[in-house]
Amino acid sequence: MTAPAPPGLADPLSLPRGPAWKNRLALAPLTNMQSNPDGTLSDDEFRWLTMRAAGGFALTMTCAAHVEARGQGFPGQLGIWSDVHLPGLTRLASAIHAAGSVACVQLQHSGRRADPKLTGETPVSPFACAETGARALTTAEIDSIIAAFVAAAVRAEAAGFDGVELHGAHGYLLAAFLDADSNLRDDGWGGDFAGRSRIFDELVAAVRAATGPRFQLGVRLSPERFGIRLAEARALAARLLASGQLDWLDMSLWDVTKAPEEPAFAGTRLIDHFTDLPRHGAALGVAGKIMSARRAADCLAAGADFVLIGRGAILHHDFAARALADPGFAARPTPVSRAELAAEGLGPPFVDYMATWKGFVAA
């Protein structure tokens, strides 16, 4: 039997719940440091996100929005831990919909990577961390953090967003539970793989139970670094996809063309360890240096259902529209000028942040 042709970038994507996406291009959740000091939405951040919604992305996702005040990891981080954030979030969801895009908030807690200079509190983590000064969470505090994520999801739904994504990648709090080297807890939230990955099962089920039947739910995972083992990341991805609770799984691969870091998997591609997994109706997305329409199409040909665009969307607010219109489209080369970034909807704090990325902004 001939294998079915892979989807095209312009093909719509139906999910188990909520609205279908009009194409296979999603805006990746991007740190932009543009929110107000209290976590409320600023005009700069509103402009940045709504320009991407109008620029053809099927899904417009916010940056990581922290679910507890003590979970803030960087200046200008969007908040979703209080009802004071609701007016801005409601305005944003409405504008994203008006631009023809599906609206999503990424929910995050920085954990040991939280900044005590911003929060005034000692960072927390599944385990004590001498490098960051983080202390280990108590068992009761883990329950309260799950409740904070659930309350944030309910808040996002009340603001009119179509769904949320749980940030379980890049060493932040949820990802830290997966750390095979350091999470040695013996209270059921660490130790073996079942204990270390339990937070994902509990949190996904709790968010699903607290939100409506059409509310979309995704999870972001990274498959290596920060004490994460590739085999365990694959096993967790398979379990989440099979749960019937998710609408999508977002794999942050650093670079969609790279090989795994673990020597045991030499000669393979990281992406291929996930694109062969059964989906059970959910969708699989990949992210990592997708800077052209051709690279995005290659990811679909490799078995992904959609792609998430980060740097390319910083350089072009309408990356999605350009990629759909021109199979040969590629993002402009870097470095770029501050004026070019401002024209693409980046406010001054975001431009200053991008200037810290080597070779991204011209001196």
Stockholm file with secondary structure:
# STOCKHOLM 1.0

chainA/1-363         MTAPAPPGLADPLSLPRGPAWKNRLALAPLTNMQSNPDGTLSDDEFRWLTMRAAGGFALTMTCAAHVEARGQGFPGQLGIWSDVHLPGLTRLASAIHAAGSVACVQLQHSGRRADPKLTGETPVSPFACAETGARALTTAEIDSIIAAFVAAAVRAEAAGFDGVELHGAHGYLLAAFLDADSNLRDDGWGGDFAGRSRIFDELVAAVRAATGPRFQLGVRLSPERFGIRLAEARALAARLLASGQLDWLDMSLWDVTKAPEEPAFAGTRLIDHFTDLPRHGAALGVAGKIMSARRAADCLAAGADFVLIGRGAILHHDFAARALADPGFAARPTPVSRAELAAEGLGPPFVDYMATWKGFVAA
#=GR chainA/1-363 SS CCCCCCCCTTSCBCCSSSCCBSSSEEECCCCCCCSCTTSCCCHHHHHHHHHHHHTTCSEEEEEEEESSGGGCCSTTCCBCSSGGGHHHHHHHHHHHHHTTCEEEEEEECCGGGCCHHHHSSCCEESSCBTTTTBEECCHHHHHHHHHHHHHHHHHHHHHTCSEEEEEECTTSHHHHTTCTTTCCCSSSSSSSHHHHHHHHHHHHHHHHHHSCTTCEEEEEECCSBTTBCHHHHHHHHHHHHHTSCCSEEEEECSSTTCCCSSGGGTTSCGGGGTTTSCCTTCEEEEESCCCBHHHHHHHHHTTCSEEEESHHHHHCTTHHHHHHHCTTCBCCCSCBCHHHHHHTTCCHHHHHHHTTSTTTBCC
#=GC SS_cons         CCCCCCCCTTSCBCCSSSCCBSSSEEECCCCCCCSCTTSCCCHHHHHHHHHHHHTTCSEEEEEEEESSGGGCCSTTCCBCSSGGGHHHHHHHHHHHHHTTCEEEEEEECCGGGCCHHHHSSCCEESSCBTTTTBEECCHHHHHHHHHHHHHHHHHHHHHTCSEEEEEECTTSHHHHTTCTTTCCCSSSSSSSHHHHHHHHHHHHHHHHHHSCTTCEEEEEECCSBTTBCHHHHHHHHHHHHHTSCCSEEEEECSSTTCCCSSGGGTTSCGGGGTTTSCCTTCEEEEESCCCBHHHHHHHHHTTCSEEEESHHHHHCTTHHHHHHHCTTCBCCCSCBCHHHHHHTTCCHHHHHHHTTSTTTBCC
//
